[in-house]
């Protein structure tokens, strides 16, 4: 079975029918025996951060839909390391969360940009053994080599690009329409 760790990416298998995760790419931010938490990288909303959080400067920082859990909460990943106290290291040069008051100050002083931090409404979560069971059912493809995409703007086209990069058996699926029965 494929090994999950912090920084792994889950790529929705082409046959996954779950509408919430269809063609999703999820960065795993936390993984242990009790739970797994991740953020959907390729589901941008049309909302900007300053539109949903008070006392922030107007900016073009998009908010992505991180998953179906706690959609009213904001989470973020970044490359700022110890510049944001209390953050958690996900992998080399990639961090989760930290002191949001510091993030606010950095935003007001225009000291960070979209290539350094990404914001998410909600998250994706699995309890003990749930994700392992989904992996046994081939719902996900685990990839530990594409986390470099975690800070780049992405949309639903990312899934097809990643599928073309994987083993040849997945390339044929790269242009899969949202509803294959309409083809």
C-alpha positions in Angstrom: 0.0 0.0 0.0 1.1 3.6 -0.7 2.7 5.4 2.2 1.1 8.6 3.5 3.2 11.2 5.3 3.1 15.0 5.9 3.6 16.6 2.5 2.2 13.8 0.5 -0.3 14.6 -2.2 -3.5 12.6 -2.7 -4.7 12.6 -6.3 -8.3 11.5 -6.8 -8.4 8.3 -8.8 -10.1 8.7 -12.1 -12.9 6.3 -11.1 -13.7 8.2 -7.9 -17.4 9.2 -8.0 -17.5 11.3 -4.8 -18.5 14.7 -6.2 -16.8 16.5 -3.3 -13.4 15.1 -4.3 -13.8 14.4 -8.0 -10.5 15.4 -9.7 -9.1 16.7 -6.4 -5.5 17.1 -5.4 -5.0 17.2 -1.7 -1.9 18.2 0.2 -1.5 16.3 3.5 -0.7 18.7 6.2 -1.0 16.3 9.2 -0.9 12.5 9.4 -0.8 10.2 12.3 -2.5 7.0 13.6 -5.5 8.9 14.8 -6.3 11.3 11.9 -5.2 12.7 8.6 -5.8 16.3 7.5 -5.3 17.9 4.2 -6.2 20.8 1.9 -7.6 20.6 -1.6 -5.0 22.5 -3.8 -7.1 22.8 -7.0 -10.4 24.2 -5.9 -10.2 28.0 -6.0 -13.2 30.2 -5.0 -14.0 33.6 -6.4 -13.6 35.1 -2.9 -10.6 37.1 -1.9 -9.2 36.9 1.7 -10.1 40.5 2.6 -13.7 39.8 1.7 -14.2 37.3 4.5 -11.8 38.5 7.2 -12.3 41.9 8.8 -9.4 44.4 9.2 -7.3 43.2 6.3 -6.1 45.3 3.4 -7.7 44.9 0.0 -5.7 42.3 -1.9 -5.8 39.7 -4.6 -5.1 36.7 -2.2 -7.6 34.1 -3.4 -9.3 31.7 -0.9 -9.4 28.0 -2.0 -12.0 25.5 -0.7 -9.8 23.2 1.4 -12.4 20.6 1.9 -15.9 19.9 3.3 -15.0 20.1 7.0 -15.4 23.4 8.9 -15.9 25.5 5.8 -16.2 28.6 8.1 -12.6 28.3 9.2 -9.5 29.7 7.5 -6.3 27.6 7.1 -3.0 28.5 5.4 0.2 27.0 4.1 3.3 29.0 3.5 7.0 29.2 2.8 7.7 31.7 5.6 8.9 29.3 8.2 9.8 30.8 11.5 8.8 34.3 10.3 5.3 33.1 11.4 5.6 31.8 15.0 3.9 28.6 16.0 3.7 27.2 12.5 4.0 23.5 11.8 6.6 22.2 9.3 4.9 20.0 6.7 8.0 19.3 4.6 11.1 21.1 3.4 10.3 24.8 3.1 6.5 24.2 3.5 4.6 25.1 6.7 1.1 25.0 8.0 -0.6 27.8 10.1 1.0 29.8 12.8 0.2 33.2 14.5 -2.4 34.8 12.3 -1.8 38.2 13.9 1.7 38.1 12.4 0.2 37.1 9.0 -2.1 40.2 9.3 0.8 42.5 9.9 2.7 41.0 7.0 -0.3 41.5 4.8 -0.8 45.2 5.9 2.9 45.9 5.3 2.9 44.1 1.9 5.7 41.8 3.0 4.2 38.6 1.6 2.9 37.6 -1.8 0.8 34.8 -3.3 3.8 32.6 -4.0 4.6 32.5 -0.3 1.2 31.9 1.3 -2.1 30.2 0.3 -5.4 30.5 2.2 -8.1 27.8 2.4 -11.7 27.8 3.7 -12.3 24.5 5.4 -10.2 21.3 5.2 -10.4 17.6 4.3 -10.2 15.1 7.2 -10.1 11.4 7.8 -10.3 9.6 11.1 -8.2 6.6 12.1 -8.0 4.0 9.3 -10.5 5.8 7.1 -8.0 7.0 4.5 -6.1 3.7 4.6 -9.4 2.0 3.6 -10.0 4.5 0.8 -6.4 3.7 -0.4 -7.2 0.0 -0.4 -10.3 0.8 -2.5 -8.1 2.7 -5.0 -9.9 6.0 -4.4 -6.6 7.9 -4.2 -3.2 7.9 -5.8 -0.4 8.9 -3.4 2.4 11.0 -4.8 5.3 12.4 -2.7 7.0 14.2 -5.6 4.5 17.0 -6.5 4.3 19.1 -3.4 6.2 21.8 -5.2 2.8 22.6 -6.7 1.4 23.5 -3.3 2.1 27.2 -3.5 1.2 27.7 -7.1 -2.1 29.0 -8.3 -4.1 26.0 -9.5 -7.6 25.2 -10.7 -9.5 22.1 -11.8 -7.1 21.8 -14.8 -4.3 20.8 -12.5 -5.7 17.3 -12.1 -5.4 16.5 -15.8 -1.9 17.9 -16.0 -0.8 15.7 -13.0 -2.5 12.6 -14.6 -0.5 13.1 -17.8 2.7 13.1 -15.6 1.9 9.9 -13.8 2.3 6.4 -15.1 1.0 5.8 -18.7 -2.0 3.9 -17.5 -3.4 7.2 -16.0 -2.6 9.5 -19.0 -5.7 8.4 -20.9 -7.9 9.7 -18.0 -6.4 13.2 -18.1 -9.3 14.7 -20.2 -12.0 13.0 -18.2 -15.1 15.2 -18.3 -17.1 16.0 -15.1 -19.9 13.7 -16.2 -18.5 10.9 -18.5 -22.0 9.7 -19.2 -22.7 12.9 -21.2 -20.0 12.0 -23.7 
